[in-house]
Amino acid sequence: MSDRQPFDLKAYVQDIAARPCFICGLARNDPAFFHHRIFEDDETIIFLSKYPTLPGYCLVCPKEHLEDLAQDISTDEYLRLQEKVHLLSRALKSTFDAERIYVLSLGSQQANSHVHFHVVPLPSGMPLEEQQYHALMAEHGILQIPDDEMAEMARRVTAAYHSEIADRC
């Protein structure tokens, strides 16, 4: 695994609080919000994080700008979204030989308010003190993965994701 590089969290927080929703921009195919996509349908978009702390770090989001998991999403919509989280978890586990898959819903009304789930494979053999929240915190640095490697990673995860869909049928 690549070494983590320092991440300017203060600049990132200022940026996300001042700019339009990056998930909506990505869903509209705005090139300013490019991310490597894994899967997309009418309701959902899945893509690699631009600021990964671990290889294969993905986000799963409804395409529609919804902000409150408890009030804006019906039970059926939530279950369809979670089915995709589960399929992605299986794809990431097989692609990265992950010990565990972390799933979190983060964001706030001040920034990144669009509902989204972080789905992250924990590499096997990672020391305990570098697992859990430590593994996910950009404050401990992010991976600088070249674009061609991100594209290849996206291709591998996409293939595994589609294999999971086929196995489900």
HUCORDA-V8681 format. One record per residue. RES is the residue in one letter. OMEGA is omega in whole degrees, -180 to 180 (NA if undefined). NEAR is the number of other C-alpha atoms within 8 Angstrom. Layout:
# HUCORDA-V8681
res = <RES;RES>
omega = <OMEGA;OMEGA>
near = <NEAR;NEAR>
This chain:
# HUCORDA-V8681
res = <M;S;D;R;Q;P;F;D;L;K;A;Y;V;Q;D;I;A;A;R;P;C;F;I;C;G;L;A;R;N;D;P;A;F;F;H;H;R;I;F;E;D;D;E;T;I;I;F;L;S;K;Y;P;T;L;P;G;Y;C;L;V;C;P;K;E;H;L;E;D;L;A;Q;D;I;S;T;D;E;Y;L;R;L;Q;E;K;V;H;L;L;S;R;A;L;K;S;T;F;D;A;E;R;I;Y;V;L;S;L;G;S;Q;Q;A;N;S;H;V;H;F;H;V;V;P;L;P;S;G;M;P;L;E;E;Q;Q;Y;H;A;L;M;A;E;H;G;I;L;Q;I;P;D;D;E;M;A;E;M;A;R;R;V;T;A;A;Y;H;S;E;I;A;D;R;C>
omega = <178;174;177;177;179;-179;-179;-176;-180;179;179;-179;177;-179;-176;179;-174;-174;177;-180;-178;179;176;177;177;-180;178;-178;176;-177;178;-178;-178;169;177;-176;177;-176;176;170;-177;-174;-165;171;179;-177;176;176;174;-177;-175;172;175;178;179;-179;-177;171;177;-172;166;179;178;180;177;-174;-174;-178;-176;-174;-173;-175;177;178;180;178;179;-179;176;178;-180;175;178;175;-180;178;178;178;179;179;180;180;-180;-178;-173;-178;-174;175;-177;174;176;177;178;170;-177;-180;178;177;-179;-179;-178;-174;178;179;177;179;174;-180;-166;177;175;-180;175;175;178;179;-176;-178;178;-179;176;-176;180;-178;-174;-173;178;177;178;178;178;177;175;-177;180;-175;-180;177;176;179;179;176;178;179;-179;180;178;179;179;179;179;175;177;177;-180;180;-180;-176;NA>
near = <3;6;5;10;8;8;9;6;8;6;7;8;9;8;8;11;9;6;7;6;10;9;10;10;12;12;9;6;8;9;6;5;10;8;9;9;10;13;10;9;6;5;8;12;14;12;13;15;9;5;7;12;13;12;10;12;13;11;12;15;13;12;11;6;8;11;9;8;8;5;6;8;10;7;6;6;8;9;8;8;12;8;8;9;11;8;11;10;12;10;13;16;13;9;10;10;9;13;10;9;12;10;8;7;8;8;10;7;7;6;9;12;11;11;15;11;12;13;15;14;17;13;10;8;5;8;6;5;5;8;10;7;6;9;11;8;9;11;7;10;11;13;13;7;7;6;6;6;8;11;9;8;9;13;9;9;13;10;8;12;14;8;9;11;9;7;6;5;4>
